[in-house]
Amino acid sequence: MVSRYFAKIVEQENINLEVAVKVRDLRENMSMSQRAFANLIGKPQSTIARIENGSMNASTKVLSEIAQATNQRLTIQFSPAF
């Protein structure tokens, strides 16, 4: 039971880190500060900071708002676990 719980935590952390890297890369490719990016998205700078440092479980709603505001397409992909 404990190992299943631990596995779920690890998986969520991996997802958070992957999202963090993608959002940071998008922002940096746009040559924007966190504050300017947050203003574009319509979110507080602290939200962008939490996403980028992996401490926030970003919802599909927030990710969709980021995609729309930056003219990107949000795709969600499932792949086999290791």
C-alpha positions in Angstrom: 0.0 0.0 0.0 2.8 2.4 0.9 4.7 1.8 -2.3 1.6 2.5 -4.4 1.1 5.8 -2.6 4.8 6.6 -3.1 4.6 5.7 -6.8 1.6 8.1 -7.3 3.6 10.9 -5.6 6.6 10.3 -7.8 4.5 10.2 -10.9 2.8 13.5 -10.1 6.2 15.1 -9.4 7.4 13.9 -12.7 4.4 15.4 -14.4 4.9 18.7 -12.6 8.5 18.9 -13.6 7.7 18.1 -17.3 5.1 20.9 -17.3 7.6 23.2 -15.5 10.2 22.7 -18.2 7.7 23.2 -21.0 6.2 26.4 -19.6 9.6 27.9 -18.8 10.9 27.0 -22.3 7.8 28.6 -23.9 8.2 31.7 -21.8 12.0 32.0 -22.5 11.5 31.3 -26.3 9.1 34.3 -26.2 11.9 36.3 -24.4 9.5 37.3 -21.6 10.0 37.7 -17.9 7.7 35.8 -15.6 5.8 39.0 -14.8 5.2 39.9 -18.5 4.2 36.3 -19.3 1.8 36.2 -16.3 0.2 39.5 -17.5 -0.2 38.0 -21.0 -1.9 34.9 -19.5 -3.9 36.9 -17.0 -2.5 35.2 -14.0 -0.4 36.4 -11.1 3.4 36.1 -11.5 3.4 33.8 -8.4 1.3 31.3 -10.4 3.9 31.2 -13.2 6.7 30.9 -10.7 4.9 27.9 -8.9 4.3 26.2 -12.3 7.9 26.7 -13.3 9.4 25.4 -10.1 7.2 22.3 -10.2 5.4 23.1 -7.0 2.0 23.5 -8.6 -0.2 20.8 -10.1 -1.2 22.9 -13.1 -4.7 22.2 -14.2 -5.6 21.6 -17.9 -7.7 24.8 -17.6 -4.6 26.8 -16.7 -2.5 25.1 -19.4 -5.2 25.7 -21.9 -5.2 29.4 -21.0 -1.5 29.5 -21.4 -1.8 27.9 -24.8 -4.5 30.2 -26.0 -2.7 33.4 -24.8 0.5 32.3 -26.5 -1.0 31.0 -29.8 0.0 27.5 -29.0 -1.9 24.2 -29.2 -2.1 22.2 -26.0 -1.8 18.4 -26.5 -2.1 15.8 -23.9 -0.4 12.5 -24.5 -0.5 9.2 -22.7 2.6 6.9 -23.0 3.5 3.6 -21.4 5.0 3.8 -17.9 8.4 2.4 -17.3 
